């Protein structure tokens, strides 16, 4: 599992966005780090576990253009 070292002022949604490009990654990130779930603003140097990022394909592409069919 990868890790992330916080910097002063990091927040869950900001970390999620910087890692995965979306704030929606905040929930799995928090679930992977239950000891810090109550933290709102992080100090410097907290090591967080980063779970695998699920890659979703858009349904708007035809079947031959979707990643799962490649």
N, C-alpha and C positions, 0 to 999 in steps of 0.2 A: 504494500500500500504506500502511496506517495504521501509526503507531508508538506505542510505549509508553515512557515515561520511568520508570525504576525509582526506588523509594525504598529507603532503608536497610532491609535485612532481607527484601526481596522474595525469594521462591523461585519456581521454575518452576511448581509446582502452584498456588501462591497467585495468581500472575499469571494463569494459565490460568483459574482459577475466577472471578477478578474480571472478566475480559474476556468469557468465554463461558458462565459459570455451571456449568462442569464441569471437573474436573481432566483429563479425557480430551483436552482441547485442548492439553495440555502437549506432546505429541509433535509436532504440526504447528508449534507455536510454537518448539520447539527446532530443528526442521528448517529453519525460516526464519531462524535465527540461529546458524549453525554455529560462528562465532567465539567464542560464549559458552557452548557446549554443556558445557564442563567446570565452569562456575560453579554453585555450589550455593546460596550466599546472596549476593545482589547488593548492591553499594554504591549510593549515591545517584547518579542521573544517567546511567545506562547507557541508551542508546536501542536499543530492540528493534523489529524489524519484526514486524508483526502480520498474518498471512495472513487471507484471507477465512474466515469461519466458515460451515461447511456446516450448513444448517438441515435437520434430519431431521423427517419427519412420522411420527407413530405409526401403526402398522398396525392398531391396534384400532378406528380410525374407519372407518365405511363409506366406500366410494369417493367418494360425493358430498360428504363432509366433509373429505377430505384436501386439503392445500394444492396439490399438484401438479395436481389436477383442477380447480382454480378458474380 
